[in-house]
Amino acid sequence: MDTTTIGSGSAGAEAADLRAVDVLVIGAGLSGIAAGYHLQTRCPGIDYAILEARDAIGGTWDLFRYPGIRSDSDMYTLGFGFRPWIGDKVFADGPSIRDYVRDTAAEFGIDRRILFGHRVVSADWDSATARWRVLVEAGPERRPRRFTCRVLYACSGYYDYAAGHMPDWPGMADFRGSIIHPQDWPADLDHRDKRVVVIGSGATAVTLVPALAESAAHVTMLQRSPTYIVARPSRDAAAGWLRRHLPERLAFRAARWKNVLLSIYFYNLARRKPALVKSKILAGVRHQLGPDQDRHFTPAYDPWDQRLCLVPDGDLFRAIRAGTASVVTDGIERFTETGLRLTSGEELAADIVVAATGLRMKLLAHITLSVDGRPVRVGETTSYKGMMLSGVPNFALALGYTNASWTLKCELTAQHLCRLIRRMDARGADWFMPRPPAPGLATRPAIDLASGYVRRAAADLPRQGDRKPWRLNQNYLLDMAALRYGSVVDDNLAFGQRRDAGGAG
């Protein structure tokens, strides 16, 4: 990789640490490591670097350290297609996933391309040179560094790593116990024999409650409204059979495809016949807890209007049956010195309150994006093939599925980006860019869920259209056909040369 020093005097001091690469990847989580693998495999000779704001590989799986953290997607699809997951758990714990991501980066030499403690502040596309100019803060002292690249690939996820969503409830300052957000879990927090209230009903809450209930005096899951919760075995019997009878890699591929097809079938069934799927889910809850718990597990919306929650081996239900955990559906009037007063007037005593109240979405991780000095307002762009933004040259972002494993879509995106780079070079072009869609295209938010964290960020998310290539499929088979095997070129994608080479820019 090149390191270039340019200029002299004060200008030279400002740009004394300029590094030029072909592709700059932002983020060293699952999607960033997948990007590194496919770039070096499918684009030999491409010079790339990965910038990671934190000091470790793993992204989400290194950041979150709360008790019981685990995947809510099966590991045969959350794992990389190029390096099979060989653990026997379908839903692996956070440390195991973190180790898997780190080991993958080391095995393929991707870790040697990562610059840790490098937080991207801004990126401006310069049409005259057909390069991105990227400003970075490096290290704890936030020393400015500058990079240029031909292609910028954002693999920074879609939520804010700085802090989670924390409502401002009345009386919080009066509470004598501890108020914790799972994103900032204290390593020294002792919850043994304590009364714990977990506010929320999403994936984090249903993970935390059974884990805390193992040693807490009691754990209450306090929810404003219910979520669909489905129990699944923690071990995949079919995958186990395949591993006993087939070579390892073939068994992994078979298990992966089995789970891909099942998830697509279930999601489509839920959208076509929501009443049927709802009745099946609630029947499963009644089997676990009996009919007296119906009001705590019967949402007002249809399945997959928001994400479903999976509980391995029904651990949440098991804790409720054992009496170590319970569910309360009510609103919060205020905090008191000893707990919470609910809208109904009920008092919940607590020593620790965990606000599992969701994420703050931040699609580009606080990066200021611009083209020739003009700010890019992401909420005014339209997503192209679920991976690029209209009017933004040589830029891609990894945006995974909401109804399946994140990694499935991110690997397809990385593969298609490599195809784009090869096509651009073969044409002698310097840039590619999705043209703004034709007037009249009906659009809606790119992440089409009714969840609170999505609604709060809707204005800052790109739009999607009602037809390809502007529509996000949320379907691995359709995306595989389009991104891995479909044409790279269409009428909505422009190629060109830099301005100082006589191109349109």
Helices and strands as residue ranges (DSSP letters): E 2-4, H 9-14, E 18-26, H 30-42, E 48-52, H 60-63, H 75-78, H 94-107, G 110-113, E 114-116, E 118-126, E 131-138, E 143-154, G 172-174, E 178-180, G 182-184, E 195-199, H 203-213, E 218-223, E 229-232, H 237-245, H 248-272, H 274-289, G 291-296, E 309-312, H 315-322, E 325-329, E 332-335, E 339-342, E 347-349, E 352-355, E 368-371, E 374-375, G 378-380, E 383-384, E 388-389, E 395-397, H 406-426, E 431-434, E 443-445, H 452-456, G 458-460, E 463-465, H 476-479, I 480-485, E 493-496, G 499-501
